[in-house]
């Protein structure tokens, strides 16, 4: 049985050279999951691909290059991110290394199920496209702090990729 994580804190921890995902459930239970660079190198391209525009979105944005469109969506998601206190790690019910991830992708949401060394799903996170973009921005910042190779990240994910969108397309 996996726990549905309602709130998460994602941080790069230099001493571990890993991303720590601290998550809590609606009933206050918490877990600490460790994500390695190797695992993230497999996961992130799939999540980034999930954010590619649908045919309907593409029709709206046909006059804007896709990178500009993606930059604008990414900046909007990043700007709407609300600061919150981090999920506490001191009283976590479990601390474990993620060995595998199961993904369920749809246009409405992405479900990321984190698995332990036995392949059992132990925690899951469901994100709509905006929340996914917010989480990817946080992971990107951790990635930069880690000084890991940035080749997998598209230009539109960067905060300095200042989008310029022609608002007349919306009318």
Order of alpha helices (4+ residues) and beta strands (2+ residues): beta-beta-beta-beta-alpha-alpha-alpha-beta-beta-beta-beta-alpha
